[in-house]
Amino acid sequence: MNPHVSPEFRPIPFIDVAAQRHRLGARIDEAIARVTAHCQFILGPEVAVLEGELATFCGARHAISCASGTDALVLVLMAKGIGPGDAVICPSFTFCATAEVVALLGATPVFADVDEATFNIDPASLERAIAQARRLGLKPRAVIPVDLFGLPADHDAVAAIAAAEKLFILDDAAQSFGATYRGRPLGTFGLATATSFFPAKPLGCYGDGGAILTDDDELAALVTSLRVHGHNADKYDNVRIGLTGRLDTIQAAVLLEKLSIFRDEIVARNEAAARYSNALGNVAIVPRLPRGLASVWAQYTIRLEPGRRDGLAAALKSEGIPTAIYYPKPLHQQEAYAHFPCADGGLAVSERLAQEVISLPMHGYLDEPTQDRIIAAVQRALSR
Ligand SMILES: Cc1ncc(COP(=O)(O)O)c(C=O)c1O
């Protein structure tokens, strides 16, 4: 930090990984040093310990760590034999990996719209997407609801539709490990849940990482095999085509330390979100949580009338306050995905949200003075 810059103009980080690093201090150095001492860099003891703790944290029977959130999604789809002719329904307003994994396997992502209040998959549009897939001669096999920005999707509605249509559910909780739906932690909805430990995620490591959570013994055994080249009990006897999809031992050691303070951080994120919402509700559309759902606030995202957010971003930037747009284009409008089908009736909400959303700094170390600086700057810019 530059001591010559007065506090009211000091740049504020969007996500303060350094503050957390400072809090954990020597514990991180020691955790990494233990790995560099025992030298079991691949599937060392920390990996199994972490998997046990992740499973306990969310109440799932199995946690299988892997190399990224994208690998977590693809490993489950590979285990279920998803391929050409299959349709997998995904929301369009999400990060590309949700649909990318479907296309990678030669299957067809079919895009559904989202609910404008929660940004999560709209159950009515999910039904229309399934019908559209059938009309196109595809076999609807699965739905990937996304728990966007840390907030659980409408899991009861998704589960009812999936059961009626005989689809399995792969929950994309890349942004939302630690969130709860009617008191139940994510990780236990549908057949399996995929999460990411990318550094900017609520529970992030110091590189890439991810995990699959499931209660299904057979699926757990399959993804464990697939993440190491499809091996059998003997590692040089391969019985299926897989990948190099393991989590590094060093990342597991880092995550174990971070998991020990994660509950505190979730509380701090919720306090920050509540203060933002109290202060900004009169100048912007602020997020409102459906009853019974708890977010981990991977992002704090407000909505403005179209045309207003560039001005807000510029005004905040001039005061050292970063913002981000998640996401400026829904997937069905991006070049790589535009040829895939959409639910009948179009995806008007996803298209509108892409014009309206803007995210403010959010993390577990946002102290009140810093937050007040952000709030005052947003209020000033939007009252002009
Ligand atoms: C909704 C969603 N799905 C999947 C992923 C993929 O995770 P990773 O970057 O760890 O591969 C991300 C990560 O940004 C994400 O936000």
The ligand as an SDF file (V2000), in Angstrom:
LIG
                    3D

 16 16  0  0  0  0  0  0  0  0999 V2000
  -20.6380  -21.1900  -12.8320 C   0  0  0  0  0  0  0  0  0  0  0  0
  -19.2610  -21.7520  -13.0670 C   0  0  0  0  0  0  0  0  0  0  0  0
  -19.1360  -23.0120  -13.5280 N   0  0  0  0  0  0  0  0  0  0  0  0
  -17.9330  -23.5720  -13.7180 C   0  0  0  0  0  0  0  0  0  0  0  0
  -16.7690  -22.8820  -13.4770 C   0  0  0  0  0  0  0  0  0  0  0  0
  -15.4700  -23.5190  -13.7850 C   0  0  0  0  0  0  0  0  0  0  0  0
  -14.6010  -23.5780  -12.7070 O   0  0  0  0  0  0  0  0  0  0  0  0
  -12.9930  -23.5880  -12.9360 P   0  0  0  0  0  0  0  0  0  0  0  0
  -12.5920  -22.2080  -13.3330 O   0  0  0  0  0  0  0  0  0  0  0  0
  -12.4440  -24.0160  -11.6190 O   0  0  0  0  0  0  0  0  0  0  0  0
  -12.7290  -24.5920  -14.0070 O   0  0  0  0  0  0  0  0  0  0  0  0
  -16.8400  -21.5720  -12.9910 C   0  0  0  0  0  0  0  0  0  0  0  0
  -15.5970  -20.8220  -12.7160 C   0  0  0  0  0  0  0  0  0  0  0  0
  -15.4290  -19.6700  -12.9260 O   0  0  0  0  0  0  0  0  0  0  0  0
  -18.1160  -20.9840  -12.7840 C   0  0  0  0  0  0  0  0  0  0  0  0
  -18.2270  -19.7340  -12.3310 O   0  0  0  0  0  0  0  0  0  0  0  0
  1  2  1  0
  2  3  1  0
  2 15  2  0
  3  4  2  0
  4  5  1  0
  5  6  1  0
  5 12  2  0
  6  7  1  0
  7  8  1  0
  8  9  2  0
  8 10  1  0
  8 11  1  0
 12 13  1  0
 12 15  1  0
 13 14  2  0
 15 16  1  0
M  END
$$$$
